[in-house]
Amino acid sequence: MRLSEGQREYTRWLAVSYRRAQTRYPLHIQRLEAIIGDKRVEDITLSDIVVYIEWYAHRYSANNTQYAVLVLRSFFRFLSANKLSVISYQAIRVPKIDPHPFDHITYEQYRKLQSAIPADTFRSVETKLILSTLYWTGMRVGELIALNISDLDNKLKYTKIITEKNRLFAYVFWGSETERLIRRYLGIRLAMNQQDYLFCAAGKNRRIEVRTVQRYVKWAGRQIDIDLHPHMLRHSKAHYMFEHGANLTEIQRILRHKNVTSTQRYTFLELPELKEIAKKYNCG
């Protein structure tokens, strides 16, 4: 079987088994064909795979390269399952990515951020509320813009959401600062229209968009010379909890991670913190 034919069969299989992948995965196999030629799949060697990985690594990020190799493994696993004599997918090693600390802001920077924004217009109050909600709840942007007024607790101390990644029902809690901002915001928001969504687009009868939230947050960051994006505030919630003694299970529950390994990524410490911990537990 030629590589081009294998790619077509793989695409047909994806359309039945993994429909979400059927448009993205074949592109990587087509790229393999462009790099090594339309060989018989039985003749493809590990040397060909190395050429492919090197080509990718010189042009794309480590994350993109890793993703492309995972697709390649899936393709060769499919070929093996169809009784073709090809290299084992297990022989194709996935490049490792060095772990790194996630970008975040400190609590002091968050307080400075809120102080830099005057609450003198509807949009400024909305921006302050968005910042407060993202920081104190660790919500993802998609979860934020999906909030409904009817889902808020009567005392405005928590809400229920459907998690963006796992599509699970969850409760999200916040403190007095967010509660005060919600009360102030709703006093203006409810006079605009009677739609149930909490955050509304300017002059339009629909929800606020992700790009709008990103723009608000970026503008807020510029007020204190920080390149800020919404997901940094989720990272910041994890760091805040970790620095105040929360364990991994507690952080996992608040961030609504399905797997605790996702939570572990947030616990990388800066060098000064590592020195303090080492000093505390080194007796020799």
BALOBA-1460 file (C-alpha; in Angstrom, 3 decimals):
// residues 284
<rec num="1" residu="m" x="0.000" y="0.000" z="0.000"/>
<rec num="2" residu="r" x="1.256" y="3.465" z="-0.922"/>
<rec num="3" residu="l" x="1.378" y="6.208" z="1.678"/>
<rec num="4" residu="s" x="-1.234" y="8.250" z="-0.191"/>
<rec num="5" residu="e" x="-3.628" y="5.279" z="-0.198"/>
<rec num="6" residu="g" x="-2.938" y="4.619" z="3.478"/>
<rec num="7" residu="q" x="-3.737" y="8.238" z="4.254"/>
<rec num="8" residu="r" x="-7.108" y="7.940" z="2.443"/>
<rec num="9" residu="e" x="-8.005" y="4.768" z="4.335"/>
<rec num="10" residu="y" x="-6.953" y="6.389" z="7.602"/>
<rec num="11" residu="t" x="-9.146" y="9.424" z="6.862"/>
<rec num="12" residu="r" x="-12.155" y="7.183" z="6.195"/>
<rec num="13" residu="w" x="-11.546" y="5.382" z="9.472"/>
<rec num="14" residu="l" x="-11.273" y="8.669" z="11.363"/>
<rec num="15" residu="a" x="-14.595" y="9.839" z="9.895"/>
<rec num="16" residu="v" x="-16.265" y="6.904" z="11.641"/>
<rec num="17" residu="s" x="-14.171" y="6.567" z="14.806"/>
<rec num="18" residu="y" x="-12.854" y="10.072" z="15.622"/>
<rec num="19" residu="r" x="-14.853" y="12.621" z="13.668"/>
<rec num="20" residu="r" x="-13.285" y="15.604" z="15.403"/>
<rec num="21" residu="a" x="-9.840" y="14.497" z="14.190"/>
<rec num="22" residu="q" x="-10.741" y="13.757" z="10.577"/>
<rec num="23" residu="t" x="-9.837" y="17.231" z="9.301"/>
<rec num="24" residu="r" x="-6.628" y="17.762" z="11.298"/>
<rec num="25" residu="y" x="-4.912" y="14.380" z="11.463"/>
<rec num="26" residu="p" x="-4.694" y="13.680" z="7.696"/>
<rec num="27" residu="l" x="-2.829" y="16.965" z="7.153"/>
<rec num="28" residu="h" x="0.137" y="15.592" z="9.074"/>
<rec num="29" residu="i" x="0.189" y="12.383" z="7.027"/>
<rec num="30" residu="q" x="0.040" y="14.457" z="3.839"/>
<rec num="31" residu="r" x="3.023" y="16.395" z="5.132"/>
<rec num="32" residu="l" x="4.903" y="13.132" z="5.732"/>
<rec num="33" residu="e" x="4.237" y="12.188" z="2.101"/>
<rec num="34" residu="a" x="5.508" y="15.572" z="0.911"/>
<rec num="35" residu="i" x="8.750" y="15.092" z="2.892"/>
<rec num="36" residu="i" x="9.637" y="11.440" z="2.171"/>
<rec num="37" residu="g" x="7.609" y="10.800" z="-0.995"/>
<rec num="38" residu="d" x="4.731" y="8.449" z="-1.768"/>
<rec num="39" residu="k" x="6.532" y="5.337" z="-0.552"/>
<rec num="40" residu="r" x="5.016" y="1.976" z="0.158"/>
<rec num="41" residu="v" x="4.086" y="2.104" z="3.838"/>
<rec num="42" residu="e" x="5.963" y="-1.181" z="4.331"/>
<rec num="43" residu="d" x="9.171" y="0.532" z="3.165"/>
<rec num="44" residu="i" x="8.997" y="3.495" z="5.547"/>
<rec num="45" residu="t" x="11.856" y="3.303" z="8.055"/>
<rec num="46" residu="l" x="12.651" y="4.953" z="11.361"/>
<rec num="47" residu="s" x="15.164" y="7.082" z="9.453"/>
<rec num="48" residu="d" x="12.253" y="8.508" z="7.436"/>
<rec num="49" residu="i" x="10.434" y="9.268" z="10.676"/>
<rec num="50" residu="v" x="13.518" y="11.049" z="12.066"/>
<rec num="51" residu="v" x="13.690" y="13.203" z="8.904"/>
<rec num="52" residu="y" x="10.018" y="14.086" z="9.399"/>
<rec num="53" residu="i" x="10.478" y="14.996" z="13.070"/>
<rec num="54" residu="e" x="13.577" y="17.089" z="12.330"/>
<rec num="55" residu="w" x="11.718" y="18.912" z="9.552"/>
<rec num="56" residu="y" x="8.926" y="19.715" z="12.002"/>
<rec num="57" residu="a" x="11.229" y="20.714" z="14.874"/>
<rec num="58" residu="h" x="13.025" y="23.289" z="12.690"/>
<rec num="59" residu="r" x="9.777" y="24.989" z="11.678"/>
<rec num="60" residu="y" x="7.302" y="24.592" z="14.526"/>
<rec num="61" residu="s" x="7.129" y="24.767" z="18.297"/>
<rec num="62" residu="a" x="7.888" y="21.812" z="20.568"/>
<rec num="63" residu="n" x="4.173" y="21.420" z="21.299"/>
<rec num="64" residu="n" x="3.265" y="21.301" z="17.603"/>
<rec num="65" residu="t" x="6.064" y="18.827" z="16.899"/>
<rec num="66" residu="q" x="4.899" y="16.584" z="19.718"/>
<rec num="67" residu="y" x="1.326" y="16.707" z="18.393"/>
<rec num="68" residu="a" x="2.478" y="15.777" z="14.868"/>
<rec num="69" residu="v" x="4.398" y="12.762" z="16.193"/>
<rec num="70" residu="l" x="1.372" y="11.593" z="18.173"/>
<rec num="71" residu="v" x="-0.669" y="11.703" z="14.963"/>
<rec num="72" residu="l" x="2.046" y="9.686" z="13.222"/>
<rec num="73" residu="r" x="1.903" y="7.041" z="15.953"/>
<rec num="74" residu="s" x="-1.871" y="6.870" z="15.539"/>
<rec num="75" residu="f" x="-1.459" y="6.390" z="11.781"/>
<rec num="76" residu="f" x="1.030" y="3.525" z="12.108"/>
<rec num="77" residu="r" x="-1.079" y="1.917" z="14.810"/>
<rec num="78" residu="f" x="-3.977" y="1.981" z="12.337"/>
<rec num="79" residu="l" x="-1.812" y="0.380" z="9.635"/>
<rec num="80" residu="s" x="-0.661" y="-2.354" z="12.043"/>
<rec num="81" residu="a" x="-4.246" y="-3.068" z="13.035"/>
<rec num="82" residu="n" x="-4.938" y="-3.683" z="9.333"/>
<rec num="83" residu="k" x="-2.250" y="-6.394" z="9.273"/>
<rec num="84" residu="l" x="0.267" y="-4.372" z="7.256"/>
<rec num="85" residu="s" x="3.935" y="-5.070" z="7.890"/>
<rec num="86" residu="v" x="5.015" y="-1.603" z="9.026"/>
<rec num="87" residu="i" x="7.274" y="-0.253" z="11.754"/>
<rec num="88" residu="s" x="5.780" y="-0.465" z="15.232"/>
<rec num="89" residu="y" x="4.060" y="2.712" z="16.383"/>
<rec num="90" residu="q" x="5.741" y="2.124" z="19.755"/>
<rec num="91" residu="a" x="9.148" y="2.554" z="18.093"/>
<rec num="92" residu="i" x="8.214" y="6.144" z="17.201"/>
<rec num="93" residu="r" x="9.327" y="8.082" z="20.255"/>
<rec num="94" residu="v" x="7.363" y="11.173" z="21.219"/>
<rec num="95" residu="p" x="9.666" y="14.177" z="21.860"/>
<rec num="96" residu="k" x="9.556" y="15.333" z="25.461"/>
<rec num="97" residu="i" x="8.802" y="18.919" z="26.326"/>
<rec num="98" residu="d" x="10.652" y="20.478" z="29.232"/>
<rec num="99" residu="p" x="8.161" y="21.545" z="31.923"/>
<rec num="100" residu="h" x="8.071" y="25.239" z="32.695"/>
<rec num="101" residu="p" x="6.236" y="27.444" z="35.185"/>
<rec num="102" residu="f" x="2.972" y="28.904" z="33.973"/>
<rec num="103" residu="d" x="2.730" y="32.678" z="33.681"/>
<rec num="104" residu="h" x="0.850" y="34.164" z="36.593"/>
<rec num="105" residu="i" x="0.511" y="37.353" z="38.597"/>
<rec num="106" residu="t" x="0.983" y="37.725" z="42.325"/>
<rec num="107" residu="y" x="-1.759" y="38.788" z="44.718"/>
<rec num="108" residu="e" x="-0.019" y="42.162" z="45.065"/>
<rec num="109" residu="q" x="-0.106" y="42.624" z="41.285"/>
<rec num="110" residu="y" x="-3.777" y="41.679" z="41.230"/>
<rec num="111" residu="r" x="-4.569" y="44.313" z="43.873"/>
<rec num="112" residu="k" x="-2.570" y="46.873" z="41.887"/>
<rec num="113" residu="l" x="-4.521" y="45.859" z="38.790"/>
<rec num="114" residu="q" x="-7.897" y="46.460" z="40.430"/>
<rec num="115" residu="s" x="-6.731" y="49.775" z="41.906"/>
<rec num="116" residu="a" x="-5.646" y="51.014" z="38.478"/>
<rec num="117" residu="i" x="-9.166" y="50.701" z="37.035"/>
<rec num="118" residu="p" x="-11.716" y="53.317" z="38.173"/>
<rec num="119" residu="a" x="-15.282" y="52.055" z="38.615"/>
<rec num="120" residu="d" x="-16.809" y="55.096" z="36.908"/>
<rec num="121" residu="t" x="-18.443" y="53.526" z="33.816"/>
<rec num="122" residu="f" x="-20.405" y="50.370" z="33.051"/>
<rec num="123" residu="r" x="-17.539" y="48.922" z="31.018"/>
<rec num="124" residu="s" x="-14.964" y="49.623" z="33.722"/>
<rec num="125" residu="v" x="-17.186" y="47.926" z="36.340"/>
<rec num="126" residu="e" x="-17.645" y="45.010" z="33.946"/>
<rec num="127" residu="t" x="-13.882" y="44.759" z="33.432"/>
<rec num="128" residu="k" x="-13.246" y="44.785" z="37.185"/>
<rec num="129" residu="l" x="-15.880" y="42.064" z="37.646"/>
<rec num="130" residu="i" x="-14.362" y="39.933" z="34.874"/>
<rec num="131" residu="l" x="-10.906" y="40.239" z="36.450"/>
<rec num="132" residu="s" x="-12.242" y="39.424" z="39.914"/>
<rec num="133" residu="t" x="-14.274" y="36.426" z="38.731"/>
<rec num="134" residu="l" x="-11.419" y="34.927" z="36.698"/>
<rec num="135" residu="y" x="-8.868" y="35.474" z="39.458"/>
<rec num="136" residu="w" x="-10.877" y="34.253" z="42.445"/>
<rec num="137" residu="t" x="-12.685" y="31.316" z="40.803"/>
<rec num="138" residu="g" x="-10.091" y="30.097" z="38.296"/>
<rec num="139" residu="m" x="-12.784" y="29.980" z="35.613"/>
<rec num="140" residu="r" x="-11.933" y="29.463" z="31.972"/>
<rec num="141" residu="v" x="-13.106" y="32.228" z="29.631"/>
<rec num="142" residu="g" x="-15.656" y="29.947" z="27.983"/>
<rec num="143" residu="e" x="-17.208" y="29.244" z="31.384"/>
<rec num="144" residu="l" x="-17.246" y="32.957" z="32.239"/>
<rec num="145" residu="i" x="-19.088" y="34.109" z="29.120"/>
<rec num="146" residu="a" x="-21.637" y="31.288" z="29.519"/>
<rec num="147" residu="l" x="-22.743" y="32.528" z="32.959"/>
<rec num="148" residu="n" x="-26.452" y="33.212" z="33.363"/>
<rec num="149" residu="i" x="-28.024" y="35.574" z="35.862"/>
<rec num="150" residu="s" x="-30.551" y="32.883" z="36.831"/>
<rec num="151" residu="d" x="-27.689" y="30.552" z="37.798"/>
<rec num="152" residu="l" x="-26.407" y="32.934" z="40.471"/>
<rec num="153" residu="d" x="-27.106" y="32.160" z="44.113"/>
<rec num="154" residu="n" x="-29.791" y="34.402" z="45.655"/>
<rec num="155" residu="k" x="-27.136" y="35.949" z="47.913"/>
<rec num="156" residu="l" x="-24.723" y="36.252" z="44.946"/>
<rec num="157" residu="k" x="-22.017" y="34.190" z="46.662"/>
<rec num="158" residu="y" x="-21.697" y="31.361" z="44.123"/>
<rec num="159" residu="t" x="-22.985" y="30.047" z="40.811"/>
<rec num="160" residu="k" x="-23.351" y="26.763" z="38.977"/>
<rec num="161" residu="i" x="-21.544" y="26.124" z="35.710"/>
<rec num="162" residu="i" x="-20.929" y="23.427" z="33.128"/>
<rec num="163" residu="t" x="-17.167" y="22.937" z="32.920"/>
<rec num="164" residu="e" x="-15.761" y="23.812" z="29.513"/>
<rec num="165" residu="k" x="-13.454" y="20.818" z="29.054"/>
<rec num="166" residu="n" x="-15.287" y="17.969" z="30.799"/>
<rec num="167" residu="r" x="-18.877" y="19.233" z="30.371"/>
<rec num="168" residu="l" x="-19.600" y="18.439" z="34.012"/>
<rec num="169" residu="f" x="-21.867" y="20.272" z="36.435"/>
<rec num="170" residu="a" x="-19.971" y="22.241" z="39.110"/>
<rec num="171" residu="y" x="-20.396" y="24.977" z="41.716"/>
<rec num="172" residu="v" x="-18.057" y="27.973" z="41.720"/>
<rec num="173" residu="f" x="-17.601" y="30.199" z="44.784"/>
<rec num="174" residu="w" x="-16.154" y="33.682" z="45.244"/>
<rec num="175" residu="g" x="-15.571" y="36.177" z="48.029"/>
<rec num="176" residu="s" x="-16.928" y="39.550" z="49.169"/>
<rec num="177" residu="e" x="-15.036" y="41.580" z="46.547"/>
<rec num="178" residu="t" x="-16.640" y="39.711" z="43.635"/>
<rec num="179" residu="e" x="-20.026" y="39.813" z="45.362"/>
<rec num="180" residu="r" x="-19.871" y="43.619" z="45.704"/>
<rec num="181" residu="l" x="-18.880" y="43.999" z="42.046"/>
<rec num="182" residu="i" x="-21.730" y="41.718" z="40.919"/>
<rec num="183" residu="r" x="-24.268" y="43.773" z="42.883"/>
<rec num="184" residu="r" x="-22.973" y="47.012" z="41.390"/>
<rec num="185" residu="y" x="-22.782" y="45.530" z="37.899"/>
<rec num="186" residu="l" x="-26.297" y="44.024" z="37.975"/>
<rec num="187" residu="g" x="-27.742" y="47.386" z="39.005"/>
<rec num="188" residu="i" x="-26.750" y="48.659" z="35.555"/>
<rec num="189" residu="r" x="-26.860" y="45.433" z="33.567"/>
<rec num="190" residu="l" x="-30.523" y="44.611" z="34.293"/>
<rec num="191" residu="a" x="-31.582" y="48.035" z="33.068"/>
<rec num="192" residu="m" x="-30.047" y="47.311" z="29.646"/>
<rec num="193" residu="n" x="-32.152" y="44.266" z="28.697"/>
<rec num="194" residu="q" x="-33.887" y="41.296" z="30.274"/>
<rec num="195" residu="q" x="-31.753" y="38.581" z="28.670"/>
<rec num="196" residu="d" x="-30.509" y="35.938" z="31.094"/>
<rec num="197" residu="y" x="-26.831" y="36.056" z="30.163"/>
<rec num="198" residu="l" x="-24.640" y="37.850" z="32.700"/>
<rec num="199" residu="f" x="-22.132" y="39.522" z="30.378"/>
<rec num="200" residu="c" x="-23.598" y="41.225" z="27.326"/>
<rec num="201" residu="a" x="-21.946" y="42.603" z="24.186"/>
<rec num="202" residu="a" x="-21.894" y="46.385" z="23.853"/>
<rec num="203" residu="g" x="-25.084" y="47.613" z="22.181"/>
<rec num="204" residu="k" x="-26.080" y="44.102" z="21.118"/>
<rec num="205" residu="n" x="-28.590" y="41.593" z="22.373"/>
<rec num="206" residu="r" x="-26.145" y="38.695" z="22.799"/>
<rec num="207" residu="r" x="-23.419" y="37.332" z="25.053"/>
<rec num="208" residu="i" x="-19.986" y="38.879" z="25.246"/>
<rec num="209" residu="e" x="-17.390" y="37.106" z="23.064"/>
<rec num="210" residu="v" x="-14.105" y="35.475" z="24.055"/>
<rec num="211" residu="r" x="-12.126" y="38.019" z="22.046"/>
<rec num="212" residu="t" x="-13.826" y="40.849" z="23.946"/>
<rec num="213" residu="v" x="-12.823" y="39.349" z="27.304"/>
<rec num="214" residu="q" x="-9.257" y="38.933" z="26.025"/>
<rec num="215" residu="r" x="-9.230" y="42.580" z="24.925"/>
<rec num="216" residu="y" x="-10.559" y="43.836" z="28.286"/>
<rec num="217" residu="v" x="-7.996" y="41.815" z="30.230"/>
<rec num="218" residu="k" x="-5.127" y="42.879" z="27.981"/>
<rec num="219" residu="w" x="-6.156" y="46.530" z="28.367"/>
<rec num="220" residu="a" x="-6.279" y="46.117" z="32.159"/>
<rec num="221" residu="g" x="-2.775" y="44.618" z="32.171"/>
<rec num="222" residu="r" x="-1.397" y="47.580" z="30.256"/>
<rec num="223" residu="q" x="-2.505" y="49.862" z="33.096"/>
<rec num="224" residu="i" x="0.246" y="48.337" z="35.246"/>
<rec num="225" residu="d" x="2.655" y="47.377" z="32.436"/>
<rec num="226" residu="i" x="1.853" y="43.649" z="32.405"/>
<rec num="227" residu="d" x="1.193" y="41.579" z="29.296"/>
<rec num="228" residu="l" x="-1.908" y="39.926" z="30.711"/>
<rec num="229" residu="h" x="-4.224" y="37.334" z="29.190"/>
<rec num="230" residu="p" x="-7.288" y="35.667" z="30.786"/>
<rec num="231" residu="h" x="-5.780" y="32.220" z="31.402"/>
<rec num="232" residu="m" x="-2.981" y="33.839" z="33.435"/>
<rec num="233" residu="l" x="-5.626" y="34.641" z="36.035"/>
<rec num="234" residu="r" x="-6.566" y="30.953" z="36.267"/>
<rec num="235" residu="h" x="-2.883" y="30.121" z="36.772"/>
<rec num="236" residu="s" x="-2.719" y="32.876" z="39.372"/>
<rec num="237" residu="k" x="-5.562" y="31.317" z="41.360"/>
<rec num="238" residu="a" x="-3.633" y="28.028" z="41.487"/>
<rec num="239" residu="h" x="-0.439" y="29.782" z="42.617"/>
<rec num="240" residu="y" x="-2.327" y="31.815" z="45.228"/>
<rec num="241" residu="m" x="-3.828" y="28.655" z="46.722"/>
<rec num="242" residu="f" x="-0.523" y="26.766" z="46.590"/>
<rec num="243" residu="e" x="1.363" y="29.603" z="48.283"/>
<rec num="244" residu="h" x="-1.278" y="29.734" z="51.034"/>
<rec num="245" residu="g" x="-0.957" y="26.047" z="51.899"/>
<rec num="246" residu="a" x="-3.568" y="24.339" z="49.737"/>
<rec num="247" residu="n" x="-2.754" y="20.767" z="48.734"/>
<rec num="248" residu="l" x="-3.043" y="19.352" z="45.225"/>
<rec num="249" residu="t" x="-6.451" y="17.782" z="45.831"/>
<rec num="250" residu="e" x="-7.913" y="21.104" z="47.006"/>
<rec num="251" residu="i" x="-6.478" y="22.959" z="44.005"/>
<rec num="252" residu="q" x="-7.747" y="20.222" z="41.690"/>
<rec num="253" residu="r" x="-11.285" y="20.633" z="43.043"/>
<rec num="254" residu="i" x="-11.284" y="24.410" z="42.745"/>
<rec num="255" residu="l" x="-9.839" y="24.388" z="39.204"/>
<rec num="256" residu="r" x="-12.139" y="21.489" z="38.291"/>
<rec num="257" residu="h" x="-9.377" y="19.334" z="36.817"/>
<rec num="258" residu="k" x="-10.441" y="15.806" z="35.909"/>
<rec num="259" residu="n" x="-6.937" y="14.466" z="36.576"/>
<rec num="260" residu="v" x="-4.581" y="15.576" z="39.361"/>
<rec num="261" residu="t" x="-1.627" y="15.448" z="36.934"/>
<rec num="262" residu="s" x="-3.091" y="18.546" z="35.292"/>
<rec num="263" residu="t" x="-2.969" y="20.274" z="38.677"/>
<rec num="264" residu="q" x="0.652" y="19.292" z="39.336"/>
<rec num="265" residu="r" x="1.797" y="21.512" z="36.479"/>
<rec num="266" residu="y" x="0.876" y="24.571" z="38.519"/>
<rec num="267" residu="t" x="3.125" y="23.724" z="41.449"/>
<rec num="268" residu="f" x="6.525" y="24.593" z="39.966"/>
<rec num="269" residu="l" x="8.233" y="27.034" z="42.287"/>
<rec num="270" residu="e" x="10.534" y="29.947" z="41.616"/>
<rec num="271" residu="l" x="14.194" y="29.621" z="42.656"/>
<rec num="272" residu="p" x="13.873" y="31.722" z="45.874"/>
<rec num="273" residu="e" x="10.954" y="29.553" z="47.021"/>
<rec num="274" residu="l" x="12.897" y="26.369" z="46.298"/>
<rec num="275" residu="k" x="15.846" y="27.696" z="48.335"/>
<rec num="276" residu="e" x="13.580" y="28.388" z="51.314"/>
<rec num="277" residu="i" x="12.041" y="24.902" z="51.168"/>
<rec num="278" residu="a" x="15.485" y="23.287" z="50.859"/>
<rec num="279" residu="k" x="16.744" y="25.308" z="53.836"/>
<rec num="280" residu="k" x="13.704" y="24.306" z="55.903"/>
<rec num="281" residu="y" x="14.151" y="20.571" z="55.373"/>
<rec num="282" residu="n" x="17.960" y="20.256" z="55.138"/>
<rec num="283" residu="c" x="19.366" y="19.408" z="58.553"/>
<rec num="284" residu="g" x="22.899" y="18.497" z="57.509"/>
